Amino acid sequence: MSAFWSGWIMFLIVLNLSITLFLFVWGQFVKIPVQPDGTSGHVWAHGVLREGVRRLPLWWVILSASAFAVAIGYLVLYPGFGAYQGTIGWSAHSQLAADKAANDAKLDPVLKALDGRSIEQLAAAPEATRMGQRLFVDNCAACHGIDGRGGHAVGAPDLTDADWLWGGTPETIVKTILDGRTGTMPPFGASMSAQNIEGLANYVLSLSDSPHSPALAAEGKPQFGVCSACHGPEGKGNPALGAPNLTFAKRLYGGDLATIEQTIKEGRTGTMPAWRQRLSEREVRLITAWIYAQSHASAETAAR
């Protein structure tokens, strides 16, 4: 904080306290003219209501005086009076550092006990998945949802099923979290007519046996040639490019005809941010273990 702003804050604090303290003390001794009946003479409701004048209750005076003492004591002990740091040397940064150090001291032995285990082993360890779930909620739930089931609004994939854009191996998931991903679906609105887009959208729906028009799908099938470079000739996707598997009924942005037509016409760009600067590799492995446990539990359930 610069000397100017420190001085300005000090001035405002002193001014505010001085005015309020003066009014508080003055209010104890000021004499207000009153009528013979003890009222100020102000009336309402045709004289039914009259303004009385009485001394402030003792409890209010004591409480107010205590508040002034606490406020001044706080400014002496703690930072708040401009750049003054307070007599006890407390700061939010030092408190955070101390709390983090204390937490790390408790957590480190637990994490060390998990070091050396594979993601698959961590996924089977309840203590690891509990920590992974907490880290997931804190860092990933804003896009993927608190249960990891994704969100159409931002194109966040469901992490609990067996379908993966970039591959679902533990190593791939770790890399995705650490380094991020960017997937781009180019727009075809300028090169395709509305009729071609409608037909192609119906053909895409047919790949997953979703409700569609067979006649329009047949018309749109030849248009799929431009899509096969990324999604493959059978529409099963390409993890190397993050191209979705179109034979899977669940869609990133929604699976209705209008949404698919919009995707073809306007394109999509999805970004998974890199978390390497925010999360340690230890933390990323725990998140991956929780994700891996959810997706494989879903796969096992589906297999049954």
Phi, psi and omega in degrees: 000132181289161180298324181297307183293325176298314179296321180296317179295317178301317180300314181296320180295313180297318180298313181297312181295322181295314181295312183293322179293319178299313181296323179295312181291316181300324181296340180281339187241345184296141179257120180259126179301136181229161176281166178306331181274006178086008179256167182279348183099350177280129181229155177224165176055047177057039176091356180292321180253130179232144182275116179273159178234114180225158176292152178296142178300146181299322181298324180290320179297314180296316181297318180293317178298322178296322180296320176297316181296318179295317181298315180292320178298320179298316181293335176284318186277321189244159175293144182162341180261080184064227181272000180296131187269352181089154185286335183268355176070023180281147171210156179297323180295315180293323178295317178298316180298318180294317179295321180293319179297318179295319179293318179297323180297325178281324186279329187303315179298325179294315181292322179298326179293338180265345179300144178090348177275149176285166178300319179299319179291320178296323180295337179265359182258114183303323181293328179285316182290331176296314178293321179297320179295319179297317178294323178297314181298319182291328190243336190243341189293336181303326179257314187272355181087154184296336179258004177078014184268010171080181180203126181296329186301324181247004180069032180273124184290155173287122183264005183256358179256185185266005182261125184233136178289314186249009181105144186248019176287155179306317182296321180292319179296317178301315180297320180299316181292315183292315190253351179077172179214152173225120178245135183233127171255113184290153178279143179241012182297331182278338185252353181235144176283165178300324180293318179295320180295319179297317179294316179297320179297320177294322178295318177301318177297325181293333181296333180251013182058031175277160180305128182200174175264113180303322181294314179291325178297321178296323178291326184276344183303316179299333180289343184291349179303324180287341182270335187294339179300327179257315186273353181086154183299334179259003178075020184271007173083176181212103181300335180294332181252354185073023180280125185295153173281111185280353176274357178266126189293331182283131183245151180299315186251009182115147187252014178278162185301316183297321181292319179293320176299319179296319179298315179295317184289313189256347182078174178215149172226118180247133181235126171258113184293154176279138183247012184300325182281344184255323185245143174283163179296329176300312181295321179296321179295324178291318176299315179300320180298318179294315178299315181299319179295319181292314184292323181282332174295320178294320180296319179294321178297317179295324181293327179288000000 
